[in-house]
């Protein structure tokens, strides 16, 4: 991917296990889904996160602004 003003870069997501949680609603509210993943689920699961950041799959992609109908899958890479 060529340099661009949006900061989009090409990278490879390494294969491995992940926890996935679905966020439904405005993307600006993703934190409301991410924080419980780390605060509640991760300690109770006995899992350990991998040394790789969360990544997102935008299931719905709309040309306009964020919408209450947006669906985003959040992936937490696990060891």
N, CA, C and O atoms as a DFTB+ gen file, in Angstrom:
316 C
 N C O
     1  1       0.856      -1.173       0.000
     2  2       0.000       0.000       0.000
     3  2       0.902       1.237       0.000
     4  3       1.810       1.361       0.822
     5  1       0.642       2.116      -0.908
     6  2       1.426       3.352      -0.987
     7  2       1.104       4.260       0.195
     8  3       0.014       4.195       0.763
     9  1       2.071       5.112       0.559
    10  2       1.844       6.080       1.628
    11  2       0.562       6.856       1.325
    12  3       0.299       7.214       0.176
    13  1      -0.236       7.112       2.372
    14  2      -1.511       7.786       2.175
    15  2      -1.838       8.626       3.397
    16  3      -1.324       8.360       4.484
    17  1      -2.686       9.639       3.238
    18  2      -2.997      10.541       4.352
    19  2      -3.777       9.868       5.479
    20  3      -3.814      10.385       6.595
    21  1      -4.401       8.720       5.202
    22  2      -5.174       8.030       6.226
    23  2      -4.290       7.177       7.141
    24  3      -4.749       6.705       8.181
    25  1      -3.031       6.981       6.757
    26  2      -2.128       6.180       7.580
    27  2      -2.325       4.687       7.418
    28  3      -1.852       3.914       8.252
    29  1      -3.007       4.262       6.375
    30  2      -3.236       2.838       6.129
    31  2      -1.934       2.194       5.682
    32  3      -1.256       2.694       4.784
    33  1      -1.593       1.083       6.314
    34  2      -0.383       0.348       5.960
    35  2      -0.740      -1.110       5.711
    36  3      -1.760      -1.606       6.187
    37  1       0.108      -1.776       4.966
    38  2      -0.069      -3.202       4.719
    39  2       0.729      -3.964       5.773
    40  3       1.898      -3.661       6.013
    41  1       0.096      -4.949       6.398
    42  2       0.762      -5.761       7.411
    43  2       0.169      -7.160       7.381
    44  3      -0.919      -7.378       6.848
    45  1       0.892      -8.094       7.955
    46  2       0.421      -9.478       8.022
    47  2       0.001      -9.771       9.449
    48  3       0.750      -9.515      10.392
    49  1      -1.200     -10.311       9.604
    50  2      -1.675     -10.748      10.909
    51  2      -1.221     -12.196      11.066
    52  3      -1.625     -13.055      10.282
    53  1      -0.380     -12.483      12.073
    54  2       0.119     -13.840      12.213
    55  2      -0.995     -14.821      12.596
    56  3      -1.918     -14.479      13.335
    57  1      -0.886     -16.032      12.081
    58  2      -1.871     -17.065      12.388
    59  2      -1.836     -17.385      13.877
    60  3      -0.801     -17.244      14.527
    61  1      -2.953     -17.810      14.400
    62  2      -3.022     -18.206      15.801
    63  2      -4.433     -18.067      16.336
    64  3      -5.341     -17.592      15.654
    65  1      -4.584     -18.494      17.567
    66  2      -5.887     -18.429      18.237
    67  2      -6.208     -16.999      18.639
    68  3      -5.320     -16.203      18.942
    69  1      -7.499     -16.693      18.634
    70  2      -7.967     -15.375      19.050
    71  2      -9.292     -15.525      19.786
    72  3     -10.073     -16.437      19.513
    73  1      -9.526     -14.621      20.713
    74  2     -10.873     -14.448      21.252
    75  2     -11.546     -13.424      20.346
    76  3     -10.911     -12.476      19.885
    77  1     -12.829     -13.624      20.097
    78  2     -13.560     -12.681      19.238
    79  2     -14.811     -12.229      19.971
    80  3     -15.527     -13.034      20.566
    81  1     -15.057     -10.954      19.918
    82  2     -16.281     -10.399      20.467
    83  2     -16.875      -9.467      19.420
    84  3     -16.145      -8.770      18.715
    85  1     -18.181      -9.458      19.321
    86  2     -18.866      -8.626      18.323
    87  2     -19.399      -7.365      18.972
    88  3     -20.075      -7.409      20.000
    89  1     -19.081      -6.246      18.353
    90  2     -19.597      -4.952      18.787
    91  2     -20.653      -4.517      17.779
    92  3     -20.405      -4.485      16.573
    93  1     -21.820      -4.188      18.285
    94  2     -22.888      -3.682      17.426
    95  2     -23.184      -2.252      17.844
    96  3     -23.538      -1.987      18.992
    97  1     -23.035      -1.339      16.901
    98  2     -23.289       0.066      17.194
    99  2     -22.151       0.941      16.704
   100  3     -21.302       0.509      15.924
   101  1     -22.150       2.171      17.172
   102  2     -21.173       3.155      16.727
   103  2     -19.749       2.702      17.023
   104  3     -19.460       2.217      18.117
   105  1     -18.873       2.859      16.057
   106  2     -17.472       2.476      16.258
   107  2     -16.791       3.358      17.294
   108  3     -15.827       2.936      17.932
   109  1     -17.280       4.563      17.461
   110  2     -16.689       5.433      18.479
   111  2     -16.917       4.885      19.886
   112  3     -16.310       5.362      20.844
   113  1     -17.791       3.883      20.012
   114  2     -18.064       3.255      21.307
   115  2     -17.426       1.869      21.436
   116  3     -17.835       1.084      22.292
   117  1     -16.444       1.561      20.610
   118  2     -15.782       0.245      20.678
   119  2     -15.227      -0.046      22.070
   120  3     -15.209      -1.199      22.502
   121  1     -14.780       0.980      22.765
   122  2     -14.234       0.790      24.108
   123  2     -15.211       0.124      25.056
   124  3     -14.795      -0.584      25.973
   125  1     -16.511       0.338      24.853
   126  2     -17.523      -0.281      25.706
   127  2     -17.537      -1.796      25.552
   128  3     -18.046      -2.499      26.424
   129  1     -16.990      -2.303      24.466
   130  2     -16.888      -3.737      24.243
   131  2     -15.479      -4.236      24.551
   132  3     -15.313      -5.350      25.049
   133  1     -14.466      -3.424      24.262
   134  2     -13.079      -3.839      24.482
   135  2     -12.747      -3.922      25.969
   136  3     -12.144      -4.904      26.402
   137  1     -13.122      -2.926      26.756
   138  2     -12.751      -2.915      28.173
   139  2     -13.241      -4.153      28.911
   140  3     -12.453      -4.750      29.644
   141  1     -14.508      -4.581      28.761
   142  2     -14.943      -5.810      29.444
   143  2     -14.190      -7.062      28.969
   144  3     -14.029      -8.015      29.732
   145  1     -13.735      -7.059      27.722
   146  2     -12.955      -8.184      27.212
   147  2     -11.697      -8.359      28.051
   148  3     -11.360      -9.474      28.448
   149  1     -11.007      -7.262      28.319
   150  2      -9.787      -7.303      29.133
   151  2     -10.101      -7.396      30.630
   152  3      -9.458      -8.155      31.354
   153  1     -11.071      -6.640      31.081
   154  2     -11.363      -6.535      32.516
   155  2     -12.042      -7.783      33.065
   156  3     -11.722      -8.223      34.169
   157  1     -12.980      -8.361      32.305
   158  2     -13.794      -9.463      32.820
   159  2     -13.434     -10.808      32.188
   160  3     -13.102     -11.770      32.880
   161  1     -13.508     -10.849      30.862
   162  2     -13.346     -12.142      30.201
   163  2     -11.940     -12.690      30.336
   164  3     -11.776     -13.848      30.722
   165  1     -10.924     -11.907      30.033
   166  2      -9.546     -12.402      30.009
   167  2      -9.121     -12.989      31.355
   168  3      -8.610     -14.108      31.371
   169  1      -9.302     -12.297      32.490
   170  2      -8.889     -12.904      33.763
   171  2      -9.661     -14.190      34.089
   172  3      -9.091     -15.131      34.641
   173  1     -10.947     -14.229      33.752
   174  2     -11.762     -15.403      34.057
   175  2     -11.456     -16.577      33.129
   176  3     -11.713     -17.728      33.480
   177  1     -10.910     -16.292      31.951
   178  2     -10.702     -17.340      30.942
   179  2      -9.458     -18.177      31.206
   180  3      -9.380     -19.322      30.761
   181  1      -8.476     -17.618      31.931
   182  2      -7.206     -18.314      32.109
   183  2      -6.311     -18.224      30.890
   184  3      -5.244     -18.837      30.862
   185  1      -6.728     -17.470      29.881
   186  2      -5.939     -17.296      28.658
   187  2      -4.903     -16.197      28.860
   188  3      -5.015     -15.377      29.771
   189  1      -3.895     -16.195      27.996
   190  2      -2.857     -15.172      28.008
   191  2      -2.827     -14.523      26.634
   192  3      -2.800     -15.216      25.617
   193  1      -2.832     -13.187      26.599
   194  2      -2.774     -12.541      25.281
   195  2      -1.405     -12.712      24.635
   196  3      -0.380     -12.773      25.314
   197  1      -1.416     -12.785      23.316
   198  2      -0.182     -12.811      22.533
   199  2       0.402     -11.412      22.467
   200  3      -0.295     -10.439      22.756
   201  1       1.644     -11.295      22.100
   202  2       2.287      -9.996      21.936
   203  2       1.951      -9.451      20.545
   204  3       2.810      -9.340      19.670
   205  1       0.676      -9.118      20.379
   206  2       0.172      -8.583      19.112
   207  2      -1.085      -7.795      19.456
   208  3      -1.865      -8.240      20.298
   209  1      -1.305      -6.660      18.842
   210  2      -2.443      -5.827      19.223
   211  2      -3.779      -6.409      18.768
   212  3      -3.847      -7.276      17.897
   213  1      -4.831      -5.897      19.392
   214  2      -6.183      -6.194      18.913
   215  2      -6.273      -5.846      17.444
   216  3      -5.567      -4.960      16.963
   217  1      -7.150      -6.551      16.725
   218  2      -7.447      -6.110      15.364
   219  2      -8.932      -6.241      15.128
   220  3      -9.630      -6.962      15.841
   221  1      -9.406      -5.537      14.122
   222  2     -10.840      -5.383      13.897
   223  2     -11.238      -5.853      12.503
   224  3     -10.500      -5.682      11.532
   225  1     -12.417      -6.445      12.433
   226  2     -13.036      -6.782      11.152
   227  2     -14.325      -5.968      11.087
   228  3     -15.266      -6.205      11.845
   229  1     -14.349      -5.015      10.180
   230  2     -15.545      -4.200      10.004
   231  2     -16.516      -4.989       9.136
   232  3     -16.424      -4.977       7.908
   233  1     -17.445      -5.672       9.791
   234  2     -18.391      -6.551       9.091
   235  2     -19.292      -5.725       8.180
   236  3     -19.585      -6.126       7.054
   237  1     -19.722      -4.583       8.668
   238  2     -20.491      -3.676       7.820
   239  2     -19.588      -2.512       7.457
   240  3     -18.921      -1.939       8.318
   241  1     -19.569      -2.171       6.198
   242  2     -18.761      -1.047       5.721
   243  2     -19.703      -0.132       4.947
   244  3     -20.186      -0.468       3.866
   245  1     -19.944       1.022       5.530
   246  2     -20.847       1.982       4.902
   247  2     -20.056       3.210       4.481
   248  3     -19.096       3.586       5.152
   249  1     -20.444       3.835       3.385
   250  2     -19.713       5.011       2.915
   251  2     -19.910       6.238       3.796
   252  3     -19.089       7.155       3.763
   253  1     -20.966       6.270       4.571
   254  2     -21.262       7.448       5.388
   255  2     -20.645       7.370       6.770
   256  3     -19.752       6.558       7.012
   257  1     -21.115       8.205       7.672
   258  2     -20.597       8.223       9.041
   259  2     -20.983       6.957       9.802
   260  3     -21.814       6.168       9.351
   261  1     -20.353       6.783      10.978
   262  2     -20.703       5.642      11.822
   263  2     -22.206       5.592      12.036
   264  3     -22.897       6.611      12.026
   265  1     -22.690       4.364      12.230
   266  2     -24.115       4.157      12.379
   267  2     -24.376       3.217      13.550
   268  3     -23.524       2.399      13.897
   269  1     -25.538       3.334      14.147
   270  2     -25.954       2.399      15.206
   271  2     -26.065       0.975      14.657
   272  3     -26.090       0.014      15.426
   273  1     -26.132       0.837      13.338
   274  2     -26.264      -0.477      12.706
   275  2     -24.914      -1.107      12.368
   276  3     -24.875      -2.221      11.846
   277  1     -23.803      -0.416      12.657
   278  2     -22.481      -0.960      12.338
   279  2     -22.202      -2.222      13.167
   280  3     -22.598      -2.321      14.328
   281  1     -21.519      -3.168      12.548
   282  2     -21.088      -4.393      13.216
   283  2     -19.582      -4.506      13.035
   284  3     -19.070      -4.442      11.918
   285  1     -18.875      -4.677      14.162
   286  2     -17.420      -4.794      14.150
   287  2     -17.023      -5.980      15.004
   288  3     -17.407      -6.050      16.172
   289  1     -16.263      -6.917      14.450
   290  2     -15.710      -8.020      15.231
   291  2     -14.336      -7.605      15.736
   292  3     -13.499      -7.122      14.973
   293  1     -14.116      -7.798      17.028
   294  2     -12.859      -7.430      17.688
   295  2     -12.131      -8.721      18.027
   296  3     -12.696      -9.615      18.657
   297  1     -10.879      -8.813      17.606
   298  2     -10.069     -10.020      17.822
   299  2      -8.938      -9.717      18.797
   300  3      -8.195      -8.751      18.626
   301  1      -8.821     -10.565      19.831
   302  2      -7.741     -10.482      20.799
   303  2      -6.850     -11.710      20.610
   304  3      -7.249     -12.811      20.989
   305  1      -5.664     -11.555      20.039
   306  2      -4.775     -12.697      19.815
   307  2      -4.349     -13.349      21.140
   308  3      -3.976     -12.665      22.093
   309  1      -4.412     -14.673      21.174
   310  2      -4.089     -15.435      22.388
   311  2      -2.891     -16.346      22.151
   312  3      -2.622     -16.751      21.020
   313  1      -2.178     -16.663      23.223
   314  2      -1.063     -17.620      23.132
   315  2      -1.608     -19.017      22.987
   316  3      -0.839     -19.973      22.894
